[in-house]
């Protein structure tokens, strides 16, 4: 049958179904007999089947229906991974159409990711169903450590490709006693935690990990699991992902950790490492800090070190990796005060060597955080990514621990001077919520004082876009920026004097040209769900004051009378920013609320049009005040 004939028959069927006489004649049918009613019911069911077939035919002529089953399977697999392979949300794809249902049910790859379910009664049944649907495909398991998961592993050890185990240290004894080997295992993750109700016990890695009974194992993540001897650790070879983490301060666990030499020898066995993560997994002994042979890791894409700063610096001394590697350094102090500053300086030598290379990525955006620590995240993209919608790793993440604002300023100078920030365009400071305008502020409540902002502003390139919340951090930022501009000399030196003064004073400083205010980032909103009108009025009046001072400043890069280029309010959830809009417009070149540009002329025209429509509506309805209105449209 040709497509034209099919189309003609469908048109004929549609005309019959639209015929009103069919529905009008239904009540006059003689349906007193059971057999007659059953016959009509079957006819209706047959019609429903016909409509279902028509829907399937409509799906069959959709563009996506012309894709082969193999390509559809790849698309479904990517959807499953993006939504979380351990969850069942992706299963709603089965309900789209018959073909999708058939493709999904016939592909074992989609059913090979099996995790626990909240309902223990349904859990076992679901696991068995998914195992059957996986059709012998290698399995990925994520379970808590218990008797059920132990039995499951013993039955399917020959099929397990990925294994994630979560549980308490006291439940781990003899967990793998019934498993002889894992011939298919490629990815292994142990995450053991301590329990307040159960004592902490020392857990050693299973024997199959170091006896060669998992020959295909390439990705290893161990949390609070230790090796019985350094020789066992060095048996790990040819891995591409190595993650060693300790989060429990248990004395026996700490003493069982490997030394720095053990870590060096282990990394040396895996020259194809792509990810290296070490968090507090080195036995801290100053006597171990010595020179080791250099190790080259040409494929390393992520280096994450979280440990004592001296151990971290020692690791960086023997590692060589590409300048495009994403790095994360969380440096814990061994000593406070000048010694910690000295150690930070040593760490920044390696950071500078890594990022100041011509092959290193260009840093265009940064995020600063402060509180119990001082942290910087640096990205290659022009705008700092929203952490809610993006899990993008920064090019470099640096976190140090400071107590006073003076230490903050010294750390900032060490970090910023080590980084190539000439192309930096955006600084995100929305995590900083207040300054130290109150006396006797606790050290864990300290953020950025205006002097600290002044130090940071002087070290950054000019013309930045700064993102910050409308809270007590805003006046500190503005005061620090204005002070940096006021101190900038009007003459431009050269040579070493130019370099020294540009770091100390900000030559011809123009700290920022675009200011993005997050109107919803206010402490009063987060603390009690309301907006304190008095606090908001103070903040916006302060903003007006500093923008006026910005306008009147005269520096080498910013002539007197030049307004702030752009002031943007993102996600404004209060009316206060709109209440001050007219005055803010006078001290900025461009004022925006979200994606809407504030234009007084356009706003007045819209108001006139609205009043005209209102008068016409009143006149048509005969409402009071609908007579001749002699008021001007410009009122």
Phi, psi and omega per residue, in radians:
X1 nan 2.269 -3.101
X2 -1.367 2.763 3.097
X3 -1.005 -0.565 3.124
X4 -1.152 -0.761 3.121
X5 -1.115 -0.696 3.103
X6 -1.095 -0.752 3.139
X7 -1.098 -0.715 3.126
X8 -1.120 -0.735 3.139
X9 -1.154 -0.650 3.102
X10 -1.153 -0.672 3.084
X11 -1.109 -0.699 3.126
X12 -1.133 -0.731 3.120
X13 -1.134 -0.664 3.128
X14 -1.124 -0.682 3.119
X15 -1.136 -0.682 3.127
X16 -1.125 -0.767 -3.106
X17 -1.187 -0.463 3.123
X18 -1.488 -0.095 -3.111
X19 -1.145 2.059 -3.080
X20 -1.170 -0.440 -3.104
X21 -1.115 -0.434 -3.135
X22 -1.137 -0.840 -3.130
X23 -1.226 -0.559 3.135
X24 -1.228 -0.503 -3.098
X25 -1.476 -0.210 -3.091
X26 -1.072 -0.762 -3.136
X27 -1.132 -0.399 -3.092
X28 -1.531 -0.025 3.097
X29 -1.215 2.488 3.122
X30 -1.475 1.765 -3.080
X31 -2.041 0.528 -3.124
X32 -1.268 -0.482 -3.120
X33 -1.504 2.549 3.111
X34 -1.129 -0.681 -3.132
X35 -1.114 -0.653 3.121
X36 -1.159 -0.749 3.135
X37 -1.127 -0.665 3.113
X38 -1.145 -0.668 3.135
X39 -1.128 -0.741 3.114
X40 -1.139 -0.676 3.135
X41 -1.099 -0.716 3.108
X42 -1.151 -0.632 3.109
X43 -1.144 -0.690 3.108
X44 -1.142 -0.762 3.107
X45 -1.070 -0.666 3.098
X46 -1.120 -0.677 3.075
X47 -1.128 -0.660 3.101
X48 -1.120 -0.701 3.097
X49 -1.106 -0.666 3.107
X50 -1.091 -0.745 3.121
X51 -1.131 -0.662 3.090
X52 -1.116 -0.705 3.099
X53 -1.125 -0.641 3.093
X54 -1.131 -0.687 3.104
X55 -1.123 -0.712 3.102
X56 -1.118 -0.656 3.126
X57 -1.158 -0.655 3.092
X58 -1.122 -0.712 3.081
X59 -1.126 -0.577 -3.083
X60 -1.185 -0.437 -3.127
X61 -1.684 0.064 3.050
X62 -1.240 2.731 -3.060
X63 -1.074 -0.702 -3.086
X64 -1.187 -0.374 -3.130
X65 -1.252 -0.239 3.125
X66 -1.529 -0.048 3.067
X67 -1.299 2.508 3.088
X68 -1.185 2.770 -3.103
X69 -1.047 -0.625 -3.117
X70 -1.103 -0.734 3.136
X71 -1.210 -0.677 3.068
X72 -1.045 -0.717 3.130
X73 -1.074 -0.725 3.107
X74 -1.108 -0.677 3.106
X75 -1.132 -0.789 3.137
X76 -1.094 -0.639 -3.133
X77 -1.158 -0.707 3.101
X78 -1.154 -0.644 3.076
X79 -1.100 -0.756 3.140
X80 -1.076 -0.780 -3.120
X81 -1.158 -0.715 -3.108
X82 -1.175 -0.579 -3.132
X83 -1.560 -0.075 -3.127
X84 1.858 1.826 -3.063
X85 -1.128 -0.405 -3.104
X86 -1.453 -0.072 -3.115
X87 -1.873 2.977 -3.059
X88 -1.912 0.209 -3.113
X89 -1.091 -0.572 -3.091
X90 -1.153 -0.317 -3.089
X91 -1.113 -0.266 3.110
X92 -1.143 -0.250 3.073
X93 -1.097 -0.421 -3.132
X94 -1.088 -0.511 -3.012
X95 -1.489 0.007 -3.057
X96 -1.243 -0.934 -3.136
X97 -2.788 3.006 -3.079
X98 -1.149 -0.667 -3.107
X99 -1.171 -0.773 3.110
X100 -1.064 -0.706 3.106
X101 -1.042 -0.779 -3.123
X102 -1.148 -0.775 -3.121
X103 -1.096 -0.763 -3.107
X104 -1.192 -0.764 -3.100
X105 -1.194 -0.440 -3.084
X106 -1.593 -0.047 -3.095
X107 -1.907 1.961 -3.090
X108 -1.217 -0.396 -3.116
X109 -1.067 -0.618 -3.104
X110 -1.272 -0.342 -3.082
X111 -1.874 0.223 -3.047
X112 -1.607 -0.083 3.119
X113 -1.712 1.889 -3.000
X114 -2.165 2.204 3.102
X115 -2.319 3.077 -3.123
X116 -1.275 2.741 3.098
X117 -2.055 2.626 -3.132
X118 -1.065 -0.557 -3.125
X119 -1.562 1.898 -3.093
X120 -1.179 -0.519 3.127
X121 -1.194 -0.613 -3.121
X122 -1.555 -0.338 -3.005
X123 -1.027 -0.919 -3.105
X124 -1.048 -0.716 3.131
X125 -1.121 -0.749 -3.131
X126 -1.131 -0.705 3.137
X127 -1.072 -0.759 -3.137
X128 -1.142 -0.679 3.122
X129 -1.126 -0.778 -3.117
X130 -1.201 -0.617 3.083
X131 -1.072 -0.716 3.126
X132 -1.155 -0.736 -3.134
X133 -1.220 -0.391 -3.123
X134 -1.218 -0.270 2.995
X135 0.961 0.723 3.093
X136 1.415 0.058 3.127
X137 -1.210 2.561 3.109
X138 -0.953 2.388 -2.991
X139 -1.698 2.621 3.009
X140 -2.075 2.093 -3.063
X141 -1.981 2.481 2.983
X142 -2.418 1.885 -3.024
X143 -2.457 2.823 2.941
X144 -1.448 2.722 -3.116
X145 -1.372 1.895 3.117
X146 -2.730 -3.111 -3.082
X147 -1.181 -0.641 -3.117
X148 -1.116 -0.831 -3.130
X149 -1.175 -0.529 3.080
X150 -1.130 -0.776 3.103
X151 -1.135 -0.682 -3.129
X152 -1.106 -0.738 3.112
X153 -1.150 -0.694 -3.138
X154 -1.081 -0.593 -3.114
X155 -1.408 -0.433 -3.015
X156 -2.198 0.398 -3.098
X157 -1.033 -0.551 -3.107
X158 -1.281 -0.208 -3.094
X159 -1.947 -0.143 -3.012
X160 -1.292 2.131 3.083
X161 -1.766 -0.674 -3.131
X162 -2.297 2.385 -3.090
X163 -2.411 2.126 3.033
X164 -2.120 2.161 -3.116
X165 -2.126 2.278 3.122
X166 -2.111 2.483 3.105
X167 2.956 -2.946 -3.129
X168 -1.774 2.666 -3.075
X169 -1.072 -0.566 -3.079
X170 -1.283 -0.254 -3.105
X171 -1.671 0.054 -2.965
X172 -1.571 -0.199 -3.042
X173 -1.057 2.273 3.070
X174 1.031 0.449 -3.093
X175 -1.186 -0.633 -3.096
X176 -1.764 0.294 -3.068
X177 -1.122 -0.458 -3.090
X178 -1.680 0.038 -3.099
X179 -1.829 1.954 -3.133
X180 -1.278 -0.704 -3.089
X181 -2.875 2.912 3.069
X182 -2.204 1.476 -3.061
X183 -1.176 -0.402 -3.094
X184 -1.817 -0.082 -2.998
X185 -1.163 2.200 3.112
X186 -2.039 -0.502 -3.021
X187 -2.320 2.145 -3.092
X188 -2.267 2.290 3.112
X189 -2.400 2.096 3.008
X190 -1.926 2.183 3.076
X191 -2.228 1.711 -3.101
X192 -1.840 2.386 -3.114
X193 -2.158 2.875 3.075
X194 -1.641 2.726 -3.136
X195 -2.166 2.464 3.102
X196 -1.176 -0.448 -3.093
X197 -1.566 -0.319 -3.091
X198 -2.138 2.518 3.137
X199 -1.216 2.637 3.093
X200 -1.366 2.292 3.104
X201 -2.121 2.670 3.119
X202 -1.392 2.180 -3.091
X203 -1.973 2.164 3.089
X204 -1.692 2.706 -3.138
X205 -1.106 2.583 3.108
X206 -1.125 2.669 -3.051
X207 -1.131 -0.565 -3.104
X208 -1.073 -0.395 -3.102
X209 -1.256 -0.533 -3.058
X210 -1.974 -0.050 3.129
X211 -1.793 0.158 3.081
X212 1.350 0.344 -3.129
X213 -1.634 0.214 2.985
X214 -2.347 1.260 -2.963
X215 -1.144 -0.365 -3.077
X216 -1.731 0.119 -3.075
X217 -1.197 2.168 -3.115
X218 -2.228 -0.369 -3.111
X219 -2.134 2.095 -3.054
X220 -2.255 2.268 3.065
X221 -2.328 2.054 -3.119
X222 -2.138 2.152 3.092
X223 -2.104 2.015 -3.124
X224 1.107 0.531 3.040
X225 -2.131 2.345 -3.047
X226 -2.149 2.907 3.115
X227 -1.702 2.579 -3.114
X228 -1.225 -0.428 3.124
X229 -2.692 2.740 3.097
X230 -1.037 -0.531 -3.140
X231 -1.087 -0.633 3.108
X232 -1.128 -0.718 3.114
X233 -1.063 -0.680 -3.102
X234 -1.314 -0.136 3.059
X235 -1.332 -0.249 3.075
X236 -1.227 2.069 -3.073
X237 -2.434 2.608 3.052
X238 1.069 0.570 3.064
X239 -1.546 2.660 3.114
X240 -1.868 -0.327 3.133
X241 -2.382 2.049 -3.131
X242 -2.218 2.080 3.140
X243 -2.286 2.047 -3.128
X244 -2.131 2.055 -3.001
X245 -2.327 2.434 2.960
X246 -2.215 2.228 3.108
X247 -2.204 0.036 3.134
X248 -1.955 2.182 3.119
X249 -1.537 1.121 3.113
X250 -1.724 2.249 -2.978
X251 -1.010 -0.813 -3.141
X252 -1.137 -0.569 3.119
X253 -1.206 -0.712 -3.127
X254 -1.138 -0.766 -3.108
X255 -1.202 -0.372 -3.142
X256 -1.514 -0.042 -3.116
X257 -1.212 2.670 3.131
X258 -1.269 2.777 3.086
X259 -1.481 3.054 3.133
X260 -1.115 -0.628 3.105
X261 -1.146 -0.653 3.089
X262 -1.107 -0.712 3.103
X263 -1.104 -0.762 3.126
X264 -1.035 -0.839 -3.104
X265 -1.168 -0.559 3.113
X266 -1.215 -0.809 3.119
X267 -1.076 -0.610 -3.122
X268 -1.106 -0.431 -3.139
X269 -1.382 -0.142 -3.086
X270 -2.279 1.332 -3.108
X271 -1.207 -0.223 -3.127
X272 -1.718 0.398 -3.137
X273 -1.015 2.332 3.069
X274 -1.881 -0.468 3.129
X275 -2.398 2.261 3.086
X276 -2.301 2.010 -3.125
X277 -2.225 2.125 3.109
X278 -2.294 2.091 -3.120
X279 -2.216 1.826 3.073
X280 0.953 0.615 -3.076
X281 -1.927 0.386 3.108
X282 -2.115 2.295 3.099
X283 -1.223 1.964 -3.011
X284 -1.307 1.936 3.094
X285 -2.528 1.977 -3.078
X286 -1.013 -0.509 -3.128
X287 -1.165 -0.363 3.124
X288 -1.382 -0.257 -3.080
X289 -1.346 1.832 -3.136
X290 -2.610 3.134 -3.126
X291 -1.458 2.351 3.105
X292 -2.160 2.747 3.082
X293 -1.030 2.538 -3.102
X294 -1.228 2.457 3.092
X295 -2.050 2.225 3.118
X296 -1.737 2.236 3.108
X297 -2.123 1.445 -3.025
X298 -1.217 -0.327 -3.110
X299 -1.781 0.100 -3.060
X300 -1.163 2.167 3.125
X301 -1.869 -0.408 -3.124
X302 -2.492 2.215 3.037
X303 -2.139 2.063 -3.080
X304 -2.213 1.944 -3.134
X305 -2.098 2.223 -3.128
X306 -2.381 1.717 -3.008
X307 -2.985 -3.025 3.034
X308 -1.004 2.372 -3.006
X309 -1.114 -0.561 -3.141
X310 -1.242 -0.686 3.069
X311 -1.143 -0.708 3.118
X312 -1.057 -0.798 3.135
X313 -1.115 -0.631 3.124
X314 -1.154 -0.648 3.096
X315 -1.147 -0.732 -3.131
X316 -1.169 -0.384 3.139
X317 -1.226 -0.500 -3.125
X318 -1.873 0.073 3.115
X319 -1.794 2.378 2.998
X320 -2.197 2.185 -3.073
X321 -2.530 2.889 -3.079
X322 -1.089 2.684 3.131
X323 -1.302 -0.160 3.077
X324 -1.592 0.005 -3.127
X325 -1.165 2.335 3.014
X326 -1.293 2.266 -3.070
X327 -2.143 2.545 3.091
X328 -2.433 2.159 -3.110
X329 -2.189 2.016 3.009
X330 -1.971 1.789 -2.948
X331 -1.732 1.962 3.113
X332 -1.594 2.393 -3.091
X333 -1.396 2.474 2.954
X334 -1.537 -0.647 3.090
X335 -2.263 2.644 3.098
X336 -1.536 2.961 2.997
X337 1.337 -2.508 -3.022
X338 -1.031 -0.589 -3.113
X339 -1.150 -0.647 3.101
X340 -1.178 -0.713 3.064
X341 -1.056 -0.716 3.109
X342 -1.093 -0.735 3.125
X343 -1.146 -0.656 3.085
X344 -1.090 -0.686 3.107
X345 -1.082 -0.701 3.100
X346 -1.145 -0.687 3.105
X347 -1.130 -0.698 -3.107
X348 -1.175 -0.357 3.052
X349 -1.092 -0.734 3.117
X350 -1.245 -0.651 3.106
X351 -1.109 -0.771 3.117
X352 -1.077 -0.762 -3.121
X353 -1.098 -0.577 -3.109
X354 -1.341 -0.712 -2.984
X355 -1.731 -0.319 -3.114
X356 -1.515 0.322 -3.138
X357 -1.622 2.680 -3.120
X358 -1.150 -0.423 3.121
X359 -1.522 -0.114 -3.129
X360 -1.261 2.634 3.128
X361 -1.165 2.645 3.119
X362 -1.453 2.164 -3.124
X363 -1.475 2.142 -3.093
X364 -2.074 -0.319 3.124
X365 -2.490 2.722 -3.093
X366 -2.586 2.723 3.055
X367 -2.244 2.371 3.127
X368 -2.041 2.413 3.112
X369 -2.325 2.642 -3.122
X370 -2.671 2.758 -3.122
X371 2.776 -1.945 2.982
X372 -1.269 -0.153 -3.093
X373 -2.606 3.014 3.018
X374 -2.153 2.145 -3.047
X375 -2.337 2.489 3.058
X376 -2.233 2.346 3.007
X377 -2.059 2.273 -3.083
X378 -2.095 2.318 -3.061
X379 -2.190 2.724 3.110
X380 -1.463 -0.421 -3.112
X381 -1.307 2.801 -3.057
X382 -1.246 -0.512 -3.082
X383 -2.143 2.411 3.125
X384 -1.090 2.236 -3.082
X385 -1.237 2.548 3.088
X386 -1.263 2.093 -3.076
X387 -1.155 -0.312 3.139
X388 -1.270 -0.626 -3.072
X389 -1.868 -0.006 -3.087
X390 -2.477 2.426 3.043
X391 -1.947 0.514 -3.098
X392 -1.144 2.291 3.101
X393 -1.366 2.432 3.071
X394 -1.233 2.747 3.043
X395 -1.078 -0.704 3.110
X396 -2.572 2.352 3.069
X397 -2.196 2.227 -3.115
X398 -2.248 2.211 3.128
X399 -2.294 2.215 3.099
X400 -2.254 2.851 -3.073
X401 -1.913 2.154 -3.124
X402 -2.221 2.772 -3.134
X403 -2.019 -0.777 -3.071
X404 -1.941 2.877 3.075
X405 -1.158 -0.532 3.085
X406 -1.126 -0.723 3.077
X407 -1.148 -0.647 3.060
X408 -0.963 -0.826 -3.081
X409 -1.174 -0.664 3.131
X410 -1.187 -0.696 3.118
X411 -1.155 -0.721 3.134
X412 -1.039 -0.751 -3.138
X413 -1.102 -0.716 3.139
X414 -1.152 -0.729 -3.056
X415 -1.285 -0.892 -3.038
X416 -1.132 -0.680 -3.124
X417 -1.201 -0.281 3.140
X418 -1.582 -0.096 -3.011
X419 -1.983 2.547 3.078
X420 -1.461 1.609 -3.042
X421 -1.925 0.391 -3.124
X422 -1.103 -0.504 -3.113
X423 -1.705 0.160 -3.117
X424 -1.137 2.264 -3.117
X425 -2.060 -0.433 -3.038
X426 -2.324 2.332 3.040
X427 -2.145 2.072 3.130
X428 -1.694 2.085 -3.134
X429 -2.180 0.452 -3.090
X430 -1.213 -0.307 3.095
X431 -1.366 -0.244 3.084
X432 -1.584 2.126 -2.964
X433 -1.959 -0.310 3.133
X434 -2.756 2.881 3.068
X435 -1.894 -2.987 -3.099
X436 -1.800 0.916 -3.135
X437 -1.329 -0.259 3.084
X438 -1.578 2.545 3.116
X439 -1.336 2.659 3.083
X440 0.992 0.748 3.093
X441 -1.269 2.325 3.107
X442 -1.106 2.595 -3.054
X443 -1.114 -0.544 -3.123
X444 -1.374 -0.116 3.064
X445 -1.783 -0.058 -3.068
X446 -1.293 2.372 3.060
X447 -2.017 -1.961 3.135
X448 -2.095 2.093 2.983
X449 -1.375 2.966 -3.102
X450 -1.180 -0.517 3.066
X451 -1.158 -0.644 3.105
X452 -1.181 -0.698 3.069
X453 -1.078 -0.696 3.141
X454 -1.079 -0.726 3.110
X455 -1.090 -0.786 -3.126
X456 -1.150 -0.745 -3.121
X457 -1.073 -0.699 -3.120
X458 -1.109 -0.521 -3.053
X459 -1.545 -0.280 -3.088
X460 -1.607 2.751 3.112
X461 -1.184 2.839 -3.072
X462 -1.410 2.861 3.041
X463 1.282 0.545 -3.110
X464 -1.306 2.735 2.864
X465 -1.754 2.025 -3.078
X466 -1.889 2.242 3.100
X467 -1.878 2.207 -3.121
X468 -2.685 2.749 3.135
X469 -1.456 2.787 3.062
X470 -1.475 1.481 3.132
X471 -2.612 -2.903 -3.051
X472 -1.201 -0.186 3.058
X473 -1.307 -0.425 -3.094
X474 -1.123 -0.862 3.099
X475 -1.063 -0.611 3.118
X476 -1.122 -0.756 3.104
X477 -1.064 -0.859 -3.086
X478 -1.125 -0.710 3.128
X479 -1.143 -0.742 3.118
X480 -1.119 -0.711 3.135
X481 -1.171 -0.759 3.134
X482 -1.110 -0.710 3.138
X483 -1.138 -0.664 3.093
X484 -1.115 -0.651 3.125
X485 -1.233 -0.670 -3.128
X486 -1.182 -0.529 -3.130
X487 -1.461 -0.198 -3.091
X488 -1.201 2.316 3.132
X489 -1.300 2.746 3.126
X490 -1.545 -0.239 3.091
X491 -1.739 2.614 -3.097
X492 -1.898 1.883 3.090
X493 -1.321 -3.097 -3.127
X494 -2.438 2.977 3.072
X495 1.211 -2.562 -3.105
X496 -1.120 -0.583 3.127
X497 -1.106 -0.633 3.096
X498 -1.129 -0.788 -3.123
X499 -1.128 -0.723 -3.118
X500 -1.179 -0.783 -3.109
X501 -1.229 -0.585 3.133
X502 -1.125 -0.541 3.088
X503 -1.382 -0.618 -3.035
X504 -1.502 -0.623 -2.987
X505 -2.181 -0.262 -3.115
X506 1.316 1.482 -3.033
X507 -1.081 2.205 3.118
X508 0.891 0.768 -2.888
X509 -1.022 2.278 2.942
X510 -2.266 1.396 -2.926
X511 -0.981 -0.742 -3.108
X512 -2.626 2.615 3.060
X513 -2.036 -0.329 3.116
X514 -2.204 2.244 3.125
X515 -2.099 2.053 3.129
X516 -1.851 2.026 -3.109
X517 -1.810 2.228 3.077
X518 -1.588 1.689 -2.984
X519 -1.123 -0.389 -3.125
X520 -1.549 -0.138 3.141
X521 -1.521 1.387 -3.113
X522 -2.329 2.375 -3.073
X523 -1.033 -0.686 -3.088
X524 -1.121 -0.533 3.104
X525 -1.203 -0.781 -3.078
X526 -1.239 -0.577 -3.047
X527 -1.339 -0.741 -3.061
X528 -2.314 0.137 3.069
X529 1.339 0.031 3.132
X530 -2.169 2.955 3.136
X531 -1.943 2.149 3.112
X532 -1.358 1.975 -3.067
X533 -1.089 -0.645 -3.115
X534 -1.170 -0.734 3.112
X535 -1.142 -0.752 3.133
X536 -1.081 -0.753 3.141
X537 -1.106 -0.692 3.095
X538 -1.096 -0.758 -3.100
X539 -1.144 -0.756 -3.112
X540 -1.265 -0.584 3.041
X541 -1.156 -0.655 3.070
X542 -1.120 -0.710 3.098
X543 -1.043 -0.774 3.114
X544 -1.073 -0.722 -3.119
X545 -1.079 -0.819 -3.095
X546 -1.259 -0.572 3.077
X547 -1.196 -0.542 3.051
X548 -1.207 -0.712 3.082
X549 -1.136 -0.644 3.080
X550 -1.056 -0.742 3.138
X551 -1.095 -0.660 -3.033
X552 -1.494 -0.149 -3.132
X553 -1.236 2.605 3.118
X554 -2.290 1.856 3.130
X555 -2.204 3.130 -3.107
X556 -1.076 -0.678 -3.090
X557 -1.716 -0.225 -3.053
X558 -2.324 1.767 -3.128
X559 -1.226 2.734 3.132
X560 -1.119 2.382 3.139
X561 1.688 -0.259 3.118
X562 -1.312 2.241 -3.081
X563 -1.517 2.886 3.010
X564 -1.037 2.287 -3.010
X565 -1.090 -0.856 -3.083
X566 -2.507 2.350 2.993
X567 -2.210 2.056 -3.042
X568 -2.127 2.334 3.019
X569 -1.836 2.000 3.095
X570 -1.639 2.597 -3.130
X571 0.621 0.968 3.123
X572 -1.194 2.074 -3.115
X573 -1.988 0.083 3.088
X574 -2.189 2.790 -3.120
X575 -1.486 -0.135 -3.051
X576 -1.140 -0.664 -3.138
X577 -1.135 -0.566 3.086
X578 -1.311 -0.578 3.124
X579 -1.099 -0.528 -3.120
X580 -1.727 0.134 -3.017
X581 -1.057 -0.782 -3.075
X582 -1.083 -0.719 3.140
X583 -1.294 -0.620 3.106
X584 -1.181 -0.545 3.136
X585 -1.107 -0.509 -3.102
X586 -1.285 -0.350 -3.089
X587 -2.005 0.276 3.077
X588 -2.384 2.612 3.069
X589 -1.281 -0.640 -3.084
X590 -2.498 2.173 -3.136
X591 -2.081 2.199 -3.086
X592 -2.285 2.549 3.017
X593 -2.085 1.789 -3.008
X594 1.200 -2.147 3.116
X595 -1.729 0.056 -3.099
X596 -1.748 2.197 3.106
X597 -1.485 2.309 3.132
X598 -1.349 2.026 -3.123
X599 -2.293 1.817 -3.088
X600 -1.014 -0.664 3.137
X601 -1.108 -0.807 3.134
X602 -1.147 -0.645 3.135
X603 -1.154 -0.738 3.114
X604 -1.130 -0.665 3.107
X605 -1.120 -0.715 3.102
X606 -1.129 -0.667 3.108
X607 -1.145 -0.702 3.097
X608 -1.102 -0.773 3.114
X609 -1.082 -0.675 3.132
X610 -1.147 -0.714 3.123
X611 -1.153 -0.653 3.093
X612 -1.089 -0.800 3.130
X613 -1.118 -0.617 3.123
X614 -1.167 -0.725 3.134
X615 -1.153 -0.698 3.117
X616 -1.108 -0.703 3.139
X617 -1.139 -0.700 3.113
X618 -1.145 -0.670 -3.140
X619 -1.136 -0.745 3.132
X620 -1.141 -0.599 -3.109
X621 -1.537 -0.126 3.141
X622 1.208 0.538 -3.119
X623 -1.407 2.742 3.094
X624 -1.036 2.534 -3.130
X625 1.479 0.153 -3.122
X626 -1.605 0.073 3.119
X627 -1.305 -2.855 -3.099
X628 -1.107 2.231 -3.140
X629 -1.927 1.925 -3.063
X630 -1.612 0.087 -3.137
X631 -1.244 2.602 -3.112
X632 -1.322 2.581 3.080
X633 -1.181 -0.256 -3.103
X634 -1.535 0.020 -3.132
X635 -1.122 nan nan
